[in-house]
Amino acid sequence: MGRADTYQRFYRVVRRIPRGRVATYGQVARLAGLAGHARQVGYALHALPDGSDGWEGLQRSLLEAEGICFDDRQRVALSRFAWRKH
């Protein structure tokens, strides 16, 4: 499986995350059938083309518009906002 195919698997999982929820990179990798590849999820999201939802500032704005809150250390409370898909 090539990098492009792997990234597409990650993107399909990310698109399934419900509005108002977040998922960890490890969770995305596991749901894509690639447990243990959390770092590769980060690479895939970083590789999104300019203007996509991969931009950090844009992604944060979209999450905040969905009601996701960030703490003073710029973290999301997974206990409150995590997507519970297993």
RACOR-V25031 format. One record per backbone hydrogen bond with DSSP energy under -1.0 kcal/mol. CO is the residue of the C=O (numbers start at 0). NH is the residue of the N-H. Records with the same first field share a line. If there is no record, write none. Layout:
CO=NH + NH
//
This chain:
1=5
2=6
3=7
4=8
5=9
6=10
7=11
8=12
9=13
10=14
12=15
13=16
17=20
21=82
23=27
24=28
25=29
26=30
27=31
28=33
29=32
33=36
36=40
37=41
38=42
39=43
40=44
41=45
42=46
44=47
48=51
51=54
54=58
55=59
56=60
57=61
58=62
59=63
60=64
61=65
62=67
63=66
70=73
74=70
75=77
76=79 + 80
77=81
80=21
//
